[in-house]
Amino acid sequence: MNCKSIVSALAILITLNLSAQRIAVLSDIHVTPGSANEGAMRTAVEEINKTPYDLVVVNGDLGTEGSDWELTNVKGILDKIKHPTFLIPGNHESTWSQSATKTFIDLWGNDRFVAETDSIILIGISCGPYMKMGNGNIKQEDLHWLDETLGKMTTSGKKVLSFNHYPLLSDLDNLDDYLAILERYPVIGHINGHYHTWKSYNAGGPESGSDLPCVMVRALDMGKGDYGYSEIEIDPSWVHIYNKRIGYPRQAKYAFANTIDHKKSKKKEKPQIIAPKNFEVQKLWSDNASVFTRLGFDKNNVYFGTSTGNAQAVSKNDGAIRWTVPTGASLFSRPVSLGKDVAVPMHNGIMFIDAATGKVRSKHKSKEGPYVADGTITPDGKGYIQGGYKRIERLNPVNGKIVWVYDSIFNYCQAAPAIEGNDLVFGAWDTKLRMLDLRTGKLRWAWDNGMNGNLFSPGNVVPVISGDKVFVVTPDRYMTALDRSSGRQLWRDNSHRYRESIGHSEDGSRIYAKTMDGELVAVDATAPEFKELWTIDLGLGYEHAPCVIVEKDGYIYTGSLKGKVTVTRADNHELLASLPLGCSEVNGIDVDPFNGDIYVSLIEGTIFRIRNNN
């Protein structure tokens, strides 16, 4: 090679190096104050600051329990990064969150990002699940934002690298919608974390037909003293992914071509909803935002809250929107009809809204954390019971004034309480199931399952009171029967993998539970010992949606993780139908107290009515 050729080759090499983009990716850092991960994170930041990165991406799971003190602490560490830094939350910030996901947005301004370098657009969005067990889910408003943002920014001719905490696999229930948007634009690949391991795969998995490259990157702590992060280097031809162990040279892990010429995923036909004979299924509402709440009712309207913080009323007659009231943060508790008013539990109190006009009448401020529990009216209509962060309270439904507060709870309660007579039973994420006196709020008894970890608590299960017993299922995969008067444990059964989904027959003689294997189990509520009556396979596969089970007019309704509602005959336990209402989790099965219709809301923002004309 002559001298001129060598100079030309060097010039080309220098040009390529100058145009390469270097990105540090921190994923699954799980920093708890005082932990080994905190020390490793501080060292990682020092090392990152000494390296000429173009920017840094923090790709979810900043903490473990989503607490404010965890997030505030980790922000103090991440603020020391000298390079431009962009963040999205992971499931540990959205599934378990002291602030019901609000603190992350307060600290960092948003839960999604878009950034540009000289040659590439980086874009990342949050993925849920949100404040309960479920698959990952991209909020409806984030899908709209993603489409709109890429539509505007890619006109420059730049390519796109996508980020999410979750992989582009079946872990995301609305993967098809997400992937369809990414495939409309010049996306070169996708980066995710979540599983604390390295993996290279194609979007959608082997059956999708897509060859969009994806890489699952490491966690901060990979075990056995291996602390580190990932490094991405993008040049005009290739995207290189490196393992960067703290204090060691980087090691090449994966590479994929910097190209947008990818095969697209196969389009899937949406399954047809075939209702049982004499049943009607109607989509009443479809929102531009996600819906995390169950539903409230009065004679005319259905009430719910959205992920964008709107309390909304929709006509039961024609599905028309009656009113929308902004509250300022995502809503997780169902609104409760109080007659003339509707109570909307929110992030900093309870808002009382005129049911007819949507005018805000008053607000009951909270000094603690958010309301994420489902409230309820007492059977006599004279009390409104609402759970919140570290408390449950009774309010006067006429004027909203507090009657009593029980505040000896050490985490939030989430599901609706069970009420019968003067007994009020509820669970919380502090390991305890409690019974209070409905009249005074005084504690009668408390029970726990012997597990020390909060995540095994009866925090998001609606207990069942039947006769002289209280029944509950918990994430430790047991069903438990307790003596109603004393809270004494009568029996515990783990012959099935129970979780947080339970209900009862209309006459109270049977307890129903959905298992993690998609079964419906019926148990004799009157027997002194555990007595299984029957079990059927609902055909749902792996299942952990914490959705109440309802029997109405001789039919049992069960909600699922991926948008299906099953209908089973109670008399002969025949599975009549599995209704594919959508792709996302069913928030709850709710009965309209005015006419007995069944309503369900799905996280993807839809509301359905199931009417039994038998």
PyMOL commands that set and color helices and strands:
alter all, ss='L'
color gray80, all
select helices_A, chain A and resi 3-19+36-49+68-78+91-94+102-108+140-156+175-182+454-456
alter helices_A, ss='H'
color red, helices_A
select strands_A, chain A and resi 21-26+55-59+85-88+113-116+120-124+159-163+187-192+199-202+213-216+228-234+238-245+251-257+279-286+296-297+301-305+310-315+321-326+336-337+341-346+349-354+360-365+376-377+384-388+391-395+402-406+418-420+423-427+433-437+443-447+464-466+469-474+478-483+489-493+498-504+510-515+519-524+532-537+549-552+555-559+564-569+575-580+586-591+598-602+606-612
alter strands_A, ss='S'
color yellow, strands_A
deselect
rebuild
show_as cartoon
